[in-house]
Amino acid sequence: MHHGTIDREMRECIDNCTECAQTCQECASECIDMGTKDMAHCAKICLDCFDTCLTSANLMSRGSDFHSAMCGVCADICEACAAECEKGESEVMRRCAEICRRCAESCRRMAAHV
């Protein structure tokens, strides 16, 4: 359990979650602008990832006892988002997939700290 101290690994995960949320929001916006059905699905999962990443970062930042569980969910959503964004051809989508993968890895480590 986490009791108020943010170590290097947790700080890295908070930073990854924050960067991932920002990138997912950019990608969702681009997908919405494209206006196709495939892009609508990508936009939805990017917005799910955005919300989950911000929640995970917030829970870690305030030392919540629930951060490990949330980080496990976040890792799953980040992986799904990365898989969806990898299908795209834009630079934003490729960057989103890469950052989602990095975030998923650090969230998995946090989820293991129960």
C-alpha positions as CSV (number, residue, x, y, z in Angstrom):
1,M,0.0,0.0,0.0
2,H,1.1,3.5,-0.7
3,H,1.2,5.9,2.2
4,G,2.1,9.4,0.9
5,T,5.6,9.0,-0.4
6,I,6.0,9.3,-4.1
7,D,9.1,7.3,-5.2
8,R,11.0,7.6,-8.5
9,E,9.0,4.8,-10.1
10,M,5.6,6.3,-9.1
11,R,6.7,9.8,-10.3
12,E,7.6,8.3,-13.6
13,C,4.2,6.6,-13.9
14,I,2.4,9.9,-13.0
15,D,4.4,11.6,-15.7
16,N,3.7,8.9,-18.2
17,C,0.0,9.0,-17.4
18,T,-0.1,12.7,-17.7
19,E,1.7,12.7,-21.1
20,C,-0.5,9.8,-22.3
21,A,-3.7,11.7,-21.4
22,Q,-2.6,14.7,-23.3
23,T,-1.6,12.7,-26.3
24,C,-4.9,10.7,-26.3
25,Q,-6.8,13.9,-26.2
26,E,-4.9,15.2,-29.2
27,C,-5.4,11.9,-31.0
28,A,-9.2,11.8,-30.2
29,S,-9.5,15.3,-31.6
30,E,-7.8,14.3,-34.8
31,C,-9.9,11.2,-35.1
32,I,-13.1,13.2,-34.7
33,D,-12.0,15.6,-37.3
34,M,-11.5,12.7,-39.8
35,G,-15.2,11.9,-39.3
36,T,-15.2,8.2,-40.3
37,K,-16.7,5.3,-38.4
38,D,-13.4,3.7,-37.8
39,M,-12.0,7.0,-36.4
40,A,-15.0,7.4,-34.2
41,H,-14.1,4.1,-32.4
42,C,-10.5,5.3,-32.1
43,A,-11.7,8.6,-30.6
44,K,-13.8,6.8,-28.0
45,I,-11.0,4.6,-26.8
46,C,-8.6,7.6,-26.8
47,L,-11.1,9.4,-24.5
48,D,-11.4,6.4,-22.3
49,C,-7.7,6.3,-22.0
50,F,-7.5,10.0,-21.3
51,D,-9.9,9.7,-18.4
52,T,-8.3,6.6,-17.0
53,C,-4.8,8.1,-17.2
54,L,-5.8,11.3,-15.4
55,T,-7.6,9.3,-12.7
56,S,-4.6,7.1,-12.2
57,A,-2.2,10.0,-12.0
58,N,-4.5,11.8,-9.5
59,L,-4.8,8.7,-7.3
60,M,-1.1,8.2,-7.2
61,S,-0.4,11.9,-6.5
62,R,-2.6,11.9,-3.5
63,G,-1.5,8.5,-2.1
64,S,-4.8,6.7,-2.6
65,D,-4.9,3.1,-1.4
66,F,-6.7,2.4,-4.7
67,H,-4.0,3.6,-7.1
68,S,-2.7,0.0,-7.7
69,A,-6.2,-1.2,-8.8
70,M,-6.7,1.8,-11.0
71,C,-3.3,1.5,-12.6
72,G,-4.2,-2.1,-13.6
73,V,-7.3,-0.9,-15.4
74,C,-5.3,2.0,-16.9
75,A,-2.7,-0.5,-18.3
76,D,-5.5,-2.5,-19.9
77,I,-7.1,0.5,-21.5
78,C,-3.7,1.9,-22.6
79,E,-2.9,-1.4,-24.4
80,A,-6.3,-1.4,-26.1
81,C,-5.8,2.2,-27.2
82,A,-2.3,1.5,-28.5
83,A,-3.6,-1.4,-30.6
84,E,-6.3,0.8,-32.1
85,C,-4.0,3.8,-32.8
86,E,-1.4,1.5,-34.4
87,K,-3.9,0.9,-37.1
88,G,-3.8,4.6,-38.1
89,E,-1.3,6.2,-40.4
90,S,-1.0,9.7,-38.9
91,E,2.0,10.9,-36.9
92,V,-0.4,11.7,-34.0
93,M,-1.8,8.2,-34.0
94,R,1.6,6.6,-34.1
95,R,2.8,8.8,-31.3
96,C,-0.3,8.0,-29.3
97,A,0.3,4.3,-29.7
98,E,3.9,4.6,-28.5
99,I,3.1,6.7,-25.5
100,C,0.2,4.4,-24.6
101,R,2.5,1.4,-24.6
102,R,5.0,3.2,-22.3
103,C,2.2,4.2,-20.0
104,A,0.8,0.7,-19.9
105,E,4.3,-0.7,-18.8
106,S,4.7,1.8,-16.0
107,C,1.0,1.3,-14.9
108,R,1.6,-2.5,-14.8
109,R,4.5,-1.9,-12.4
110,M,2.3,0.2,-10.2
111,A,-0.5,-2.3,-10.3
112,A,2.0,-4.9,-9.0
113,H,2.7,-2.7,-5.9
114,V,-0.3,-3.9,-3.8
